[in-house]
């Protein structure tokens, strides 16, 4: 997912497991907001060696920083029993979403018509009727209910 405004996330499936990485460029934990312009301490320090090369892929590295574009990271190793994330992350205080995970993953965690409506109204910058987001009884896919995107 790339919102074309500097935020993106990927869910990467490999034989070694699954890695979820997200980058919210305006989050308090963004390298752009720190003095050293590096990944926030603890976010990727514990990523298993078998999954770590995914973060170093050119598709996920900011060339200007020479570091992975990541403000939030979690993983599930093959054979594991739970999702994991860095255990030594000190989140900045004063923000309800310091790493951007709430913003980035809201449609992965809340598939309600209201959440989808809010997301697309923000992206389109105009009101969208809630009825557009309700899945119809005839089996119509949600994507088919989306309004066509107009060029800016």
Secondary structure, DSSP 8 states (H G I E B T S, - for coil): -B-SSSEEEEEEEETTEEEEEEEETTSTTSGGGSSS-S--TTSSTT--HHHHHHHTSGGGEETTTTEE--SEEEEEETT-SS-EE-SS----TT-TTTTSHHHHHHHHH---HHHHHHHHHHHHTS---GGGGS--TT---HHHHS------
